[in-house]
Each structure stands twice: as C-alpha cells, then as structure tokens.
C-alpha cells in the first residue's frame, strides 16, 4: 500500500512519497491531511468531541478550526475538545428534555 490511486502505475523515484508537500493528483489522494491540494480534506479527530473534516485550505491558516488544534502548528491552539464535547452533550440533553416535555404535554 502507501501509494495513492492517482500515482499507481506511474514510475516513481525512491524518494517520492505521499508526504511530500506537493499536490500530484487531481483528487488530492496523494496528500491526505495536508494543505498541499486545494480540494483536499483534513481530518480532525477531536477526541472528546465530534470529529470534523475540513477543506485543506483551512489548515495552517492561523485559525483554530479543530478543537484539538491539529489543523495548526503545534502550540498555536489549545485543545478544548473536552469542553466542546461537554457543551454539545448539554445542548443535546436540553433538546431531548424539550422534546420529551412537548411529547408528554400532548397526552
């Protein structure tokens, strides 16, 4: 494995890898999780909160889009996924409580 579908069958040098910061494939498959390709995607694991998939143009743009800060250089963003996850859970619980109250009021 290791070779992207766009590069399969093409003769490559020993030094060519999928981690080089150049977009060789139109679909961006040679640079997953980087900002090298304009149509690429970046995956934020956001442990403790909800995972997120960003356009690669949001990577290394000085804006902390991932609550774990993985879209920016290390140290630029604080990891606030635990707090974000807790807030999302509280919002869902409030929505469920409102739904249940409305459902019970029908009886």
Backbone as XML, in Angstrom:
<?xml version="1.0"?>
<chain id="A" units="angstrom">
  <residue number="1" name="UNK">
    <atom name="N" x="0.847" y="-1.169" z="0.000"/>
    <atom name="CA" x="0.000" y="0.000" z="0.000"/>
    <atom name="C" x="0.893" y="1.233" z="0.000"/>
  </residue>
  <residue number="2" name="UNK">
    <atom name="N" x="0.496" y="2.351" z="0.560"/>
    <atom name="CA" x="1.355" y="3.512" z="0.620"/>
    <atom name="C" x="1.258" y="4.401" z="-0.610"/>
  </residue>
  <residue number="3" name="UNK">
    <atom name="N" x="0.966" y="3.851" z="-1.768"/>
    <atom name="CA" x="0.818" y="4.658" z="-2.981"/>
    <atom name="C" x="-0.648" y="5.020" z="-3.153"/>
  </residue>
  <residue number="4" name="UNK">
    <atom name="N" x="-0.910" y="6.261" z="-3.528"/>
    <atom name="CA" x="-2.294" y="6.645" z="-3.768"/>
    <atom name="C" x="-2.747" y="6.118" z="-5.124"/>
  </residue>
  <residue number="5" name="UNK">
    <atom name="N" x="-4.041" y="6.056" z="-5.293"/>
    <atom name="CA" x="-4.600" y="5.538" z="-6.548"/>
    <atom name="C" x="-4.139" y="6.361" z="-7.739"/>
  </residue>
  <residue number="6" name="UNK">
    <atom name="N" x="-3.982" y="7.664" z="-7.571"/>
    <atom name="CA" x="-3.573" y="8.528" z="-8.684"/>
    <atom name="C" x="-2.150" y="8.246" z="-9.128"/>
  </residue>
  <residue number="7" name="UNK">
    <atom name="N" x="-1.326" y="7.750" z="-8.231"/>
    <atom name="CA" x="0.069" y="7.522" z="-8.564"/>
    <atom name="C" x="0.357" y="6.072" z="-8.930"/>
  </residue>
  <residue number="8" name="UNK">
    <atom name="N" x="-0.589" y="5.166" z="-8.763"/>
    <atom name="CA" x="-0.368" y="3.759" z="-9.080"/>
    <atom name="C" x="-0.021" y="3.612" z="-10.555"/>
  </residue>
  <residue number="9" name="UNK">
    <atom name="N" x="0.921" y="2.781" z="-10.826"/>
    <atom name="CA" x="1.294" y="2.521" z="-12.207"/>
    <atom name="C" x="2.279" y="3.521" z="-12.766"/>
  </residue>
  <residue number="10" name="UNK">
    <atom name="N" x="2.455" y="4.646" z="-12.123"/>
    <atom name="CA" x="3.398" y="5.651" z="-12.600"/>
    <atom name="C" x="4.763" y="5.364" z="-11.975"/>
  </residue>
  <residue number="11" name="UNK">
    <atom name="N" x="5.812" y="5.437" z="-12.781"/>
    <atom name="CA" x="7.149" y="5.185" z="-12.268"/>
    <atom name="C" x="7.525" y="6.318" z="-11.318"/>
  </residue>
  <residue number="12" name="UNK">
    <atom name="N" x="7.944" y="5.963" z="-10.110"/>
    <atom name="CA" x="8.303" y="6.961" z="-9.114"/>
    <atom name="C" x="9.742" y="6.763" z="-8.686"/>
  </residue>
  <residue number="13" name="UNK">
    <atom name="N" x="10.352" y="7.840" z="-8.263"/>
    <atom name="CA" x="11.699" y="7.731" z="-7.720"/>
    <atom name="C" x="11.623" y="7.156" z="-6.313"/>
  </residue>
  <residue number="14" name="UNK">
    <atom name="N" x="12.718" y="6.690" z="-5.800"/>
    <atom name="CA" x="12.761" y="6.107" z="-4.466"/>
    <atom name="C" x="12.390" y="7.147" z="-3.410"/>
  </residue>
  <residue number="15" name="UNK">
    <atom name="N" x="12.657" y="8.420" z="-3.667"/>
    <atom name="CA" x="12.413" y="9.449" z="-2.671"/>
    <atom name="C" x="10.989" y="9.988" z="-2.723"/>
  </residue>
  <residue number="16" name="UNK">
    <atom name="N" x="10.236" y="9.711" z="-3.751"/>
    <atom name="CA" x="8.872" y="10.231" z="-3.856"/>
    <atom name="C" x="7.968" y="9.495" z="-2.880"/>
  </residue>
  <residue number="17" name="UNK">
    <atom name="N" x="7.327" y="10.245" z="-2.022"/>
    <atom name="CA" x="6.402" y="9.661" z="-1.054"/>
    <atom name="C" x="5.134" y="10.485" z="-1.019"/>
  </residue>
  <residue number="18" name="UNK">
    <atom name="N" x="4.126" y="9.954" z="-0.349"/>
    <atom name="CA" x="2.857" y="10.679" z="-0.256"/>
    <atom name="C" x="2.927" y="11.803" z="0.771"/>
  </residue>
  <residue number="19" name="UNK">
    <atom name="N" x="4.038" y="11.970" z="1.460"/>
    <atom name="CA" x="4.144" y="13.039" z="2.441"/>
    <atom name="C" x="4.875" y="14.267" z="1.913"/>
  </residue>
  <residue number="20" name="UNK">
    <atom name="N" x="5.226" y="14.259" z="0.638"/>
    <atom name="CA" x="5.840" y="15.446" z="0.056"/>
    <atom name="C" x="4.759" y="16.512" z="-0.103"/>
  </residue>
  <residue number="21" name="UNK">
    <atom name="N" x="5.057" y="17.774" z="0.216"/>
    <atom name="CA" x="4.022" y="18.810" z="0.195"/>
    <atom name="C" x="3.699" y="19.331" z="-1.203"/>
  </residue>
  <residue number="22" name="UNK">
    <atom name="N" x="3.479" y="18.424" z="-2.135"/>
    <atom name="CA" x="3.116" y="18.804" z="-3.496"/>
    <atom name="C" x="1.894" y="18.013" z="-3.912"/>
  </residue>
  <residue number="23" name="UNK">
    <atom name="N" x="0.950" y="18.658" z="-4.546"/>
    <atom name="CA" x="-0.280" y="18.000" z="-4.987"/>
    <atom name="C" x="-0.059" y="17.432" z="-6.384"/>
  </residue>
  <residue number="24" name="UNK">
    <atom name="N" x="0.143" y="16.118" z="-6.474"/>
    <atom name="CA" x="0.374" y="15.460" z="-7.754"/>
    <atom name="C" x="-0.905" y="14.907" z="-8.366"/>
  </residue>
  <residue number="25" name="UNK">
    <atom name="N" x="-1.905" y="14.613" z="-7.563"/>
    <atom name="CA" x="-3.146" y="14.003" z="-8.038"/>
    <atom name="C" x="-4.281" y="15.029" z="-8.018"/>
  </residue>
  <residue number="26" name="UNK">
    <atom name="N" x="-5.082" y="15.034" z="-9.044"/>
    <atom name="CA" x="-6.195" y="15.981" z="-9.113"/>
    <atom name="C" x="-7.171" y="15.816" z="-7.961"/>
  </residue>
  <residue number="27" name="UNK">
    <atom name="N" x="-7.324" y="14.572" z="-7.468"/>
    <atom name="CA" x="-8.269" y="14.341" z="-6.377"/>
    <atom name="C" x="-7.646" y="14.555" z="-4.996"/>
  </residue>
  <residue number="28" name="UNK">
    <atom name="N" x="-6.375" y="14.901" z="-4.938"/>
    <atom name="CA" x="-5.713" y="15.157" z="-3.669"/>
    <atom name="C" x="-5.367" y="13.918" z="-2.872"/>
  </residue>
  <residue number="29" name="UNK">
    <atom name="N" x="-5.516" y="12.743" z="-3.471"/>
    <atom name="CA" x="-5.306" y="11.498" z="-2.734"/>
    <atom name="C" x="-3.851" y="11.266" z="-2.350"/>
  </residue>
  <residue number="30" name="UNK">
    <atom name="N" x="-2.930" y="11.980" z="-2.967"/>
    <atom name="CA" x="-1.516" y="11.803" z="-2.621"/>
    <atom name="C" x="-1.105" y="12.635" z="-1.412"/>
  </residue>
  <residue number="31" name="UNK">
    <atom name="N" x="-1.956" y="13.534" z="-0.968"/>
    <atom name="CA" x="-1.625" y="14.394" z="0.164"/>
    <atom name="C" x="-2.765" y="14.446" z="1.178"/>
  </residue>
  <residue number="32" name="UNK">
    <atom name="N" x="-3.194" y="13.311" z="1.717"/>
    <atom name="CA" x="-4.294" y="13.335" z="2.686"/>
    <atom name="C" x="-3.875" y="14.041" z="3.972"/>
  </residue>
  <residue number="33" name="UNK">
    <atom name="N" x="-4.756" y="14.851" z="4.516"/>
    <atom name="CA" x="-4.480" y="15.508" z="5.781"/>
    <atom name="C" x="-3.494" y="16.647" z="5.723"/>
  </residue>
  <residue number="34" name="UNK">
    <atom name="N" x="-3.202" y="17.165" z="4.531"/>
    <atom name="CA" x="-2.304" y="18.312" z="4.412"/>
    <atom name="C" x="-3.027" y="19.428" z="3.665"/>
  </residue>
  <residue number="35" name="UNK">
    <atom name="N" x="-2.377" y="20.570" z="3.569"/>
    <atom name="CA" x="-2.960" y="21.687" z="2.827"/>
    <atom name="C" x="-2.338" y="21.817" z="1.440"/>
  </residue>
  <residue number="36" name="UNK">
    <atom name="N" x="-1.671" y="20.760" z="0.962"/>
    <atom name="CA" x="-0.979" y="20.831" z="-0.326"/>
    <atom name="C" x="-1.941" y="20.928" z="-1.503"/>
  </residue>
  <residue number="37" name="UNK">
    <atom name="N" x="-3.094" y="20.300" z="-1.424"/>
    <atom name="CA" x="-4.052" y="20.282" z="-2.537"/>
    <atom name="C" x="-5.252" y="21.162" z="-2.208"/>
  </residue>
  <residue number="38" name="UNK">
    <atom name="N" x="-5.671" y="21.999" z="-3.132"/>
    <atom name="CA" x="-6.785" y="22.902" z="-2.851"/>
    <atom name="C" x="-8.115" y="22.190" z="-2.621"/>
  </residue>
  <residue number="39" name="UNK">
    <atom name="N" x="-8.289" y="21.001" z="-3.167"/>
    <atom name="CA" x="-9.549" y="20.279" z="-2.974"/>
    <atom name="C" x="-9.404" y="19.122" z="-1.992"/>
  </residue>
  <residue number="40" name="UNK">
    <atom name="N" x="-8.307" y="19.103" z="-1.252"/>
    <atom name="CA" x="-8.056" y="18.038" z="-0.293"/>
    <atom name="C" x="-8.874" y="18.216" z="0.973"/>
  </residue>
  <residue number="41" name="UNK">
    <atom name="N" x="-8.872" y="17.199" z="1.799"/>
    <atom name="CA" x="-9.592" y="17.229" z="3.073"/>
    <atom name="C" x="-8.616" y="16.966" z="4.214"/>
  </residue>
  <residue number="42" name="UNK">
    <atom name="N" x="-8.910" y="17.522" z="5.365"/>
    <atom name="CA" x="-8.115" y="17.325" z="6.572"/>
    <atom name="C" x="-9.049" y="16.793" z="7.643"/>
  </residue>
  <residue number="43" name="UNK">
    <atom name="N" x="-8.633" y="15.737" z="8.327"/>
    <atom name="CA" x="-9.458" y="15.099" z="9.347"/>
    <atom name="C" x="-8.996" y="15.518" z="10.736"/>
  </residue>
  <residue number="44" name="UNK">
    <atom name="N" x="-9.915" y="16.067" z="11.517"/>
    <atom name="CA" x="-9.652" y="16.401" z="12.916"/>
    <atom name="C" x="-10.273" y="15.295" z="13.764"/>
  </residue>
  <residue number="45" name="UNK">
    <atom name="N" x="-9.475" y="14.587" z="14.527"/>
    <atom name="CA" x="-10.004" y="13.519" z="15.380"/>
    <atom name="C" x="-10.842" y="14.102" z="16.512"/>
  </residue>
  <residue number="46" name="UNK">
    <atom name="N" x="-10.429" y="15.227" z="17.066"/>
    <atom name="CA" x="-11.170" y="15.916" z="18.120"/>
    <atom name="C" x="-11.620" y="14.972" z="19.238"/>
  </residue>
  <residue number="47" name="UNK">
    <atom name="N" x="-10.703" y="14.202" z="19.796"/>
    <atom name="CA" x="-11.022" y="13.251" z="20.856"/>
    <atom name="C" x="-11.702" y="13.982" z="22.011"/>
  </residue>
  <residue number="48" name="UNK">
    <atom name="N" x="-12.870" y="13.493" z="22.406"/>
    <atom name="CA" x="-13.660" y="14.126" z="23.457"/>
    <atom name="C" x="-14.779" y="14.974" z="22.904"/>
  </residue>
  <residue number="49" name="UNK">
    <atom name="N" x="-14.770" y="15.198" z="21.618"/>
    <atom name="CA" x="-15.804" y="15.980" z="20.943"/>
    <atom name="C" x="-16.143" y="15.280" z="19.632"/>
  </residue>
  <residue number="50" name="UNK">
    <atom name="N" x="-16.719" y="15.995" z="18.709"/>
    <atom name="CA" x="-17.119" y="15.396" z="17.440"/>
    <atom name="C" x="-16.023" y="15.543" z="16.387"/>
  </residue>
  <residue number="51" name="UNK">
    <atom name="N" x="-15.671" y="14.449" z="15.694"/>
    <atom name="CA" x="-14.680" y="14.554" z="14.615"/>
    <atom name="C" x="-15.156" y="15.525" z="13.540"/>
  </residue>
  <residue number="52" name="UNK">
    <atom name="N" x="-14.207" y="16.046" z="12.792"/>
    <atom name="CA" x="-14.524" y="17.062" z="11.789"/>
    <atom name="C" x="-13.637" y="16.851" z="10.571"/>
  </residue>
  <residue number="53" name="UNK">
    <atom name="N" x="-14.196" y="17.068" z="9.391"/>
    <atom name="CA" x="-13.423" y="17.002" z="8.155"/>
    <atom name="C" x="-13.466" y="18.395" z="7.529"/>
  </residue>
  <residue number="54" name="UNK">
    <atom name="N" x="-12.286" y="18.988" z="7.368"/>
    <atom name="CA" x="-12.166" y="20.351" z="6.842"/>
    <atom name="C" x="-11.607" y="20.346" z="5.436"/>
  </residue>
  <residue number="55" name="UNK">
    <atom name="N" x="-11.904" y="21.387" z="4.680"/>
    <atom name="CA" x="-11.182" y="21.608" z="3.429"/>
    <atom name="C" x="-9.740" y="21.911" z="3.787"/>
  </residue>
  <residue number="56" name="UNK">
    <atom name="N" x="-8.823" y="21.438" z="2.993"/>
    <atom name="CA" x="-7.408" y="21.614" z="3.309"/>
    <atom name="C" x="-6.988" y="23.086" z="3.342"/>
  </residue>
  <residue number="57" name="UNK">
    <atom name="N" x="-7.770" y="23.956" z="2.749"/>
    <atom name="CA" x="-7.438" y="25.382" z="2.781"/>
    <atom name="C" x="-7.552" y="25.964" z="4.193"/>
  </residue>
  <residue number="58" name="UNK">
    <atom name="N" x="-8.205" y="25.240" z="5.111"/>
    <atom name="CA" x="-8.340" y="25.703" z="6.489"/>
    <atom name="C" x="-7.157" y="25.271" z="7.354"/>
  </residue>
  <residue number="59" name="UNK">
    <atom name="N" x="-6.233" y="24.495" z="6.794"/>
    <atom name="CA" x="-5.068" y="24.022" z="7.545"/>
    <atom name="C" x="-3.977" y="25.085" z="7.508"/>
  </residue>
  <residue number="60" name="UNK">
    <atom name="N" x="-3.387" y="25.338" z="8.654"/>
    <atom name="CA" x="-2.279" y="26.290" z="8.784"/>
    <atom name="C" x="-2.655" y="27.679" z="8.273"/>
  </residue>
  <residue number="61" name="UNK">
    <atom name="N" x="-3.863" y="28.126" z="8.650"/>
    <atom name="CA" x="-4.326" y="29.460" z="8.246"/>
    <atom name="C" x="-4.436" y="30.419" z="9.428"/>
  </residue>
  <residue number="62" name="UNK">
    <atom name="N" x="-3.850" y="30.053" z="10.567"/>
    <atom name="CA" x="-3.844" y="30.862" z="11.791"/>
    <atom name="C" x="-5.210" y="30.931" z="12.468"/>
  </residue>
  <residue number="63" name="UNK">
    <atom name="N" x="-6.137" y="30.056" z="12.076"/>
    <atom name="CA" x="-7.442" y="29.960" z="12.726"/>
    <atom name="C" x="-7.590" y="28.528" z="13.239"/>
  </residue>
  <residue number="64" name="UNK">
    <atom name="N" x="-7.906" y="28.396" z="14.517"/>
    <atom name="CA" x="-8.044" y="27.080" z="15.138"/>
    <atom name="C" x="-9.438" y="26.526" z="14.851"/>
  </residue>
  <residue number="65" name="UNK">
    <atom name="N" x="-9.558" y="25.738" z="13.777"/>
    <atom name="CA" x="-10.840" y="25.173" z="13.384"/>
    <atom name="C" x="-11.138" y="23.863" z="14.106"/>
  </residue>
  <residue number="66" name="UNK">
    <atom name="N" x="-10.128" y="23.076" z="14.402"/>
    <atom name="CA" x="-10.283" y="21.808" z="15.111"/>
    <atom name="C" x="-10.160" y="22.093" z="16.609"/>
  </residue>
  <residue number="67" name="UNK">
    <atom name="N" x="-11.053" y="21.523" z="17.413"/>
    <atom name="CA" x="-10.971" y="21.791" z="18.853"/>
    <atom name="C" x="-9.711" y="21.205" z="19.468"/>
  </residue>
  <residue number="68" name="UNK">
    <atom name="N" x="-9.063" y="20.253" z="18.773"/>
    <atom name="CA" x="-7.802" y="19.704" z="19.280"/>
    <atom name="C" x="-6.591" y="20.460" z="18.734"/>
  </residue>
  <residue number="69" name="UNK">
    <atom name="N" x="-6.807" y="21.444" z="17.877"/>
    <atom name="CA" x="-5.732" y="22.266" z="17.345"/>
    <atom name="C" x="-4.877" y="21.599" z="16.282"/>
  </residue>
  <residue number="70" name="UNK">
    <atom name="N" x="-5.286" y="20.431" z="15.814"/>
    <atom name="CA" x="-4.456" y="19.672" z="14.876"/>
    <atom name="C" x="-4.346" y="20.306" z="13.489"/>
  </residue>
  <residue number="71" name="UNK">
    <atom name="N" x="-5.172" y="21.289" z="13.182"/>
    <atom name="CA" x="-5.100" y="21.945" z="11.875"/>
    <atom name="C" x="-4.065" y="23.069" z="11.833"/>
  </residue>
  <residue number="72" name="UNK">
    <atom name="N" x="-3.447" y="23.349" z="12.948"/>
    <atom name="CA" x="-2.451" y="24.417" z="13.038"/>
    <atom name="C" x="-1.157" y="23.867" z="13.624"/>
  </residue>
  <residue number="73" name="UNK">
    <atom name="N" x="-0.045" y="24.593" z="13.470"/>
    <atom name="CA" x="1.218" y="24.124" z="14.050"/>
    <atom name="C" x="1.086" y="23.910" z="15.559"/>
  </residue>
  <residue number="74" name="UNK">
    <atom name="N" x="1.808" y="22.916" z="16.053"/>
    <atom name="CA" x="1.732" y="22.561" z="17.469"/>
    <atom name="C" x="2.048" y="23.766" z="18.343"/>
  </residue>
  <residue number="75" name="UNK">
    <atom name="N" x="1.213" y="23.990" z="19.340"/>
    <atom name="CA" x="1.402" y="25.095" z="20.260"/>
    <atom name="C" x="0.597" y="26.333" z="19.933"/>
  </residue>
  <residue number="76" name="UNK">
    <atom name="N" x="0.064" y="26.430" z="18.729"/>
    <atom name="CA" x="-0.705" y="27.619" z="18.354"/>
    <atom name="C" x="-2.105" y="27.588" z="18.975"/>
  </residue>
  <residue number="77" name="UNK">
    <atom name="N" x="-2.716" y="26.412" z="19.042"/>
    <atom name="CA" x="-4.087" y="26.280" z="19.532"/>
    <atom name="C" x="-4.126" y="25.397" z="20.773"/>
  </residue>
  <residue number="78" name="UNK">
    <atom name="N" x="-4.989" y="25.727" z="21.705"/>
    <atom name="CA" x="-5.200" y="24.876" z="22.865"/>
    <atom name="C" x="-6.239" y="23.820" z="22.528"/>
  </residue>
  <residue number="79" name="UNK">
    <atom name="N" x="-6.107" y="22.656" z="23.146"/>
    <atom name="CA" x="-7.085" y="21.587" z="22.973"/>
    <atom name="C" x="-8.251" y="21.855" z="23.921"/>
  </residue>
  <residue number="80" name="UNK">
    <atom name="N" x="-9.407" y="22.153" z="23.353"/>
    <atom name="CA" x="-10.600" y="22.399" z="24.161"/>
    <atom name="C" x="-11.718" y="21.423" z="23.778"/>
  </residue>
  <residue number="81" name="UNK">
    <atom name="N" x="-11.346" y="20.249" z="23.295"/>
    <atom name="CA" x="-12.341" y="19.257" z="22.868"/>
    <atom name="C" x="-13.206" y="18.753" z="24.007"/>
  </residue>
  <residue number="82" name="UNK">
    <atom name="N" x="-12.621" y="18.581" z="25.189"/>
    <atom name="CA" x="-13.396" y="18.085" z="26.321"/>
    <atom name="C" x="-14.526" y="19.065" z="26.659"/>
  </residue>
  <residue number="83" name="UNK">
    <atom name="N" x="-14.204" y="20.343" z="26.687"/>
    <atom name="CA" x="-15.208" y="21.369" z="26.976"/>
    <atom name="C" x="-16.245" y="21.453" z="25.855"/>
  </residue>
  <residue number="84" name="UNK">
    <atom name="N" x="-15.777" y="21.379" z="24.601"/>
    <atom name="CA" x="-16.688" y="21.437" z="23.454"/>
    <atom name="C" x="-17.625" y="20.227" z="23.455"/>
  </residue>
  <residue number="85" name="UNK">
    <atom name="N" x="-17.090" y="19.060" z="23.789"/>
    <atom name="CA" x="-17.910" y="17.851" z="23.860"/>
    <atom name="C" x="-18.951" y="17.942" z="24.961"/>
  </residue>
  <residue number="86" name="UNK">
    <atom name="N" x="-18.555" y="18.471" z="26.116"/>
    <atom name="CA" x="-19.486" y="18.630" z="27.231"/>
    <atom name="C" x="-20.596" y="19.616" z="26.878"/>
  </residue>
  <residue number="87" name="UNK">
    <atom name="N" x="-20.253" y="20.701" z="26.192"/>
    <atom name="CA" x="-21.261" y="21.689" z="25.785"/>
    <atom name="C" x="-22.221" y="21.093" z="24.760"/>
  </residue>
  <residue number="88" name="UNK">
    <atom name="N" x="-21.697" y="20.306" z="23.817"/>
    <atom name="CA" x="-22.559" y="19.669" z="22.813"/>
    <atom name="C" x="-23.494" y="18.659" z="23.472"/>
  </residue>
  <residue number="89" name="UNK">
    <atom name="N" x="-22.984" y="17.913" z="24.446"/>
    <atom name="CA" x="-23.815" y="16.948" z="25.166"/>
    <atom name="C" x="-24.914" y="17.656" z="25.948"/>
  </residue>
  <residue number="90" name="UNK">
    <atom name="N" x="-24.575" y="18.753" z="26.615"/>
    <atom name="CA" x="-25.578" y="19.522" z="27.370"/>
    <atom name="C" x="-26.659" y="20.065" z="26.442"/>
  </residue>
  <residue number="91" name="UNK">
    <atom name="N" x="-26.271" y="20.535" z="25.256"/>
    <atom name="CA" x="-27.249" y="21.049" z="24.288"/>
    <atom name="C" x="-28.179" y="19.932" z="23.815"/>
  </residue>
  <residue number="92" name="UNK">
    <atom name="N" x="-27.622" y="18.746" z="23.555"/>
    <atom name="CA" x="-28.457" y="17.611" z="23.143"/>
    <atom name="C" x="-29.396" y="17.179" z="24.257"/>
  </residue>
  <residue number="93" name="UNK">
    <atom name="N" x="-28.918" y="17.188" z="25.495"/>
    <atom name="CA" x="-29.759" y="16.812" z="26.621"/>
    <atom name="C" x="-30.898" y="17.811" z="26.801"/>
  </residue>
  <residue number="94" name="UNK">
    <atom name="N" x="-30.625" y="19.097" z="26.605"/>
    <atom name="CA" x="-31.665" y="20.125" z="26.700"/>
    <atom name="C" x="-32.692" y="19.955" z="25.585"/>
  </residue>
  <residue number="95" name="UNK">
    <atom name="N" x="-32.223" y="19.633" z="24.394"/>
    <atom name="CA" x="-33.130" y="19.400" z="23.268"/>
    <atom name="C" x="-34.008" y="18.181" z="23.526"/>
  </residue>
  <residue number="96" name="UNK">
    <atom name="N" x="-33.425" y="17.131" z="24.072"/>
    <atom name="CA" x="-34.194" y="15.930" z="24.402"/>
    <atom name="C" x="-35.232" y="16.222" z="25.476"/>
  </residue>
  <residue number="97" name="UNK">
    <atom name="N" x="-34.859" y="17.000" z="26.487"/>
    <atom name="CA" x="-35.789" y="17.352" z="27.549"/>
    <atom name="C" x="-36.962" y="18.163" z="26.998"/>
  </residue>
  <residue number="98" name="UNK">
    <atom name="N" x="-36.689" y="19.088" z="26.082"/>
    <atom name="CA" x="-37.753" y="19.880" z="25.469"/>
    <atom name="C" x="-38.660" y="18.999" z="24.624"/>
  </residue>
  <residue number="99" name="UNK">
    <atom name="N" x="-38.081" y="18.063" z="23.891"/>
    <atom name="CA" x="-38.869" y="17.133" z="23.098"/>
    <atom name="C" x="-39.774" y="16.292" z="23.997"/>
  </residue>
  <residue number="100" name="UNK">
    <atom name="N" x="-39.215" y="15.755" z="25.067"/>
    <atom name="CA" x="-39.987" y="14.924" z="25.994"/>
    <atom name="C" x="-41.112" y="15.708" z="26.651"/>
  </residue>
  <residue number="101" name="UNK">
    <atom name="N" x="-40.841" y="16.972" z="27.010"/>
    <atom name="CA" x="-41.870" y="17.831" z="27.620"/>
    <atom name="C" x="-42.999" y="18.069" z="26.628"/>
  </residue>
  <residue number="102" name="UNK">
    <atom name="N" x="-42.654" y="18.339" z="25.388"/>
    <atom name="CA" x="-43.682" y="18.552" z="24.365"/>
    <atom name="C" x="-44.475" y="17.292" z="24.094"/>
  </residue>
  <residue number="103" name="UNK">
    <atom name="N" x="-43.783" y="16.154" z="24.064"/>
    <atom name="CA" x="-44.459" y="14.877" z="23.826"/>
    <atom name="C" x="-45.415" y="14.548" z="24.977"/>
  </residue>
  <residue number="104" name="UNK">
    <atom name="N" x="-44.959" y="14.776" z="26.204"/>
    <atom name="CA" x="-45.797" y="14.487" z="27.377"/>
    <atom name="C" x="-46.973" y="15.449" z="27.476"/>
  </residue>
  <residue number="105" name="UNK">
    <atom name="N" x="-46.835" y="16.662" z="26.969"/>
    <atom name="CA" x="-47.921" y="17.653" z="27.022"/>
    <atom name="C" x="-49.058" y="17.278" z="26.062"/>
  </residue>
  <residue number="106" name="UNK">
    <atom name="N" x="-48.769" y="16.439" z="25.090"/>
    <atom name="CA" x="-49.814" y="16.013" z="24.150"/>
    <atom name="C" x="-50.839" y="15.105" z="24.794"/>
  </residue>
  <residue number="107" name="UNK">
    <atom name="N" x="-50.434" y="14.404" z="25.831"/>
    <atom name="CA" x="-51.339" y="13.430" z="26.469"/>
    <atom name="C" x="-52.416" y="14.059" z="27.274"/>
  </residue>
</chain>
